């Protein structure tokens, strides 16, 4: 990825507490991607949904856990398919905020696997949630330790 390009992962809460604002989220995210399509056509965009009824991400099969997190679109050069996916977001059944750290970890894993140790270009995560539900406790350690670990990995990669 060239230095002036960007890889953007949209982490979208589609849980029940977000249903009333999802039409606005669809509109805003679609406009963001359409703008990239016109002005930054080599940027990459991916979509990670959390709070979904289903589970579909690599970490679930590799290490277990990370339920109700779906990689809707893997990071790829922006195109019309991504715009369409953003205009038809599913309505989830699980509390999304409960899963926010899982979604961040899944997204970071995607970026690390795709770009490895290369530091070329910008890599961004854009988290959209209303933060109305508590965050679940991690399997190991505390929430603070998990956030610290995530921050260290973000800095390293």
Beta strands, then each sheet from edge to edge (+ up, - down):
strand 1: 6-13
strand 2: 44-50
strand 3: 69-77
strand 4: 122-128
sheet 1: 3+ 2- 1- 4-
end
